[in-house]
Amino acid sequence: MLPSFMDRTYVRKRFPMVSDHGTMVRDPNGVPDELPFVGIAQPGTGTEDVINRNGAEVVKTIWAVDPHVDVHHDDVVTLADGDYFVNGEPERWDVGVQDHAVIRLSRWAG
């Protein structure tokens, strides 16, 4: 059983895909499929644009209670401070009583 502090509900959004000149891309105007899941978000390390000085990457990590939660690369997860993109496939930890998933999130601010 994972710690009881992992009790926050988040929403995964998966936008429909459309063809853009033969390439499938996310339709930001489409209605997303939404899925609630439980976990806890933690801050992570990001990068800063030191050349142009026009922003920084904000990184967060969610520890999800369900190791098989339906979250994939490029989905969107809504946190209290905005929407974040899932950065890569979640890490699935099937270790027995503490099974969980680690979901890396990021967004550009600036």
C-alpha positions as CSV (number, residue, x, y, z in Angstrom):
1,M,0.0,0.0,0.0
2,L,1.4,3.4,-0.9
3,P,1.5,6.2,1.7
4,S,-1.8,7.8,2.6
5,F,-0.6,11.2,1.5
6,M,-0.9,10.1,-2.1
7,D,-4.5,11.1,-2.1
8,R,-4.9,13.9,-4.6
9,T,-7.0,13.5,-7.7
10,Y,-5.6,14.7,-11.1
11,V,-7.2,14.7,-14.5
12,R,-5.5,13.3,-17.6
13,K,-6.6,14.9,-20.9
14,R,-6.1,13.1,-24.2
15,F,-6.9,15.3,-27.2
16,P,-8.1,13.8,-30.5
17,M,-5.6,13.6,-33.3
18,V,-6.1,15.2,-36.8
19,S,-4.2,15.0,-40.0
20,D,-2.1,18.1,-40.7
21,H,-0.8,17.6,-44.3
22,G,-0.4,13.9,-43.7
23,T,1.1,14.1,-40.2
24,M,-1.1,13.2,-37.2
25,V,-1.1,16.0,-34.6
26,R,-3.1,16.8,-31.5
27,D,-6.2,18.9,-32.1
28,P,-6.0,21.6,-29.4
29,N,-9.6,22.7,-30.3
30,G,-11.0,19.2,-29.9
31,V,-12.8,17.9,-26.9
32,P,-10.3,15.8,-24.8
33,D,-11.0,12.4,-23.3
34,E,-10.6,12.9,-19.6
35,L,-9.6,10.3,-16.9
36,P,-9.2,11.1,-13.2
37,F,-6.4,9.3,-11.3
38,V,-4.9,9.5,-7.8
39,G,-1.4,10.4,-6.8
40,I,0.8,13.2,-5.5
41,A,2.7,15.8,-7.5
42,Q,6.2,16.8,-6.6
43,P,8.5,19.6,-8.0
44,G,11.3,18.6,-10.3
45,T,14.3,20.3,-12.0
46,G,13.9,22.2,-15.3
47,T,15.9,24.2,-17.7
48,E,16.3,27.9,-18.4
49,D,16.8,29.6,-21.8
50,V,20.0,31.4,-21.1
51,I,20.6,32.4,-24.7
52,N,17.3,34.2,-25.4
53,R,16.3,34.6,-21.8
54,N,12.7,34.2,-22.7
55,G,11.5,31.5,-20.3
56,A,12.1,28.3,-18.5
57,E,10.9,24.8,-18.5
58,V,8.8,23.9,-15.4
59,V,9.0,20.3,-14.4
60,K,6.9,18.2,-12.0
61,T,6.6,14.5,-11.2
62,I,3.5,12.7,-10.2
63,W,3.7,9.5,-8.3
64,A,0.4,7.7,-9.3
65,V,-1.1,5.0,-7.0
66,D,-2.2,2.9,-10.0
67,P,0.8,1.6,-11.9
68,H,-1.3,0.9,-14.9
69,V,-3.0,4.3,-15.1
70,D,-4.0,5.2,-18.7
71,V,-1.5,8.1,-19.2
72,H,0.9,8.3,-22.1
73,H,3.5,10.5,-23.7
74,D,2.0,13.9,-24.9
75,D,-1.2,13.6,-22.8
76,V,-2.0,16.7,-20.7
77,V,-2.4,16.6,-16.9
78,T,-4.0,19.5,-15.1
79,L,-2.4,20.6,-11.8
80,A,-3.3,23.5,-9.6
81,D,-0.9,25.9,-11.4
82,G,-1.9,24.9,-15.0
83,D,-1.7,22.2,-17.7
84,Y,1.4,20.1,-18.1
85,F,2.4,17.8,-20.9
86,V,3.4,14.2,-20.1
87,N,7.1,14.0,-21.1
88,G,7.8,10.4,-22.1
89,E,6.0,7.2,-21.2
90,P,5.3,6.8,-17.5
91,E,7.6,4.5,-15.5
92,R,5.7,1.5,-14.3
93,W,6.9,0.1,-11.0
94,D,5.4,-3.4,-10.3
95,V,7.2,-4.1,-7.0
96,G,4.5,-5.9,-5.0
97,V,2.7,-4.0,-2.2
98,Q,4.0,-0.6,-3.4
99,D,3.2,-0.7,-7.1
100,H,3.0,2.7,-8.7
101,A,3.7,4.8,-11.8
102,V,6.1,7.8,-12.1
103,I,4.8,10.4,-14.6
104,R,7.1,13.1,-15.7
105,L,5.5,16.4,-16.6
106,S,6.7,19.7,-18.1
107,R,5.6,23.0,-19.6
108,W,7.3,26.1,-20.9
109,A,6.8,29.3,-18.9
110,G,7.8,32.7,-20.3
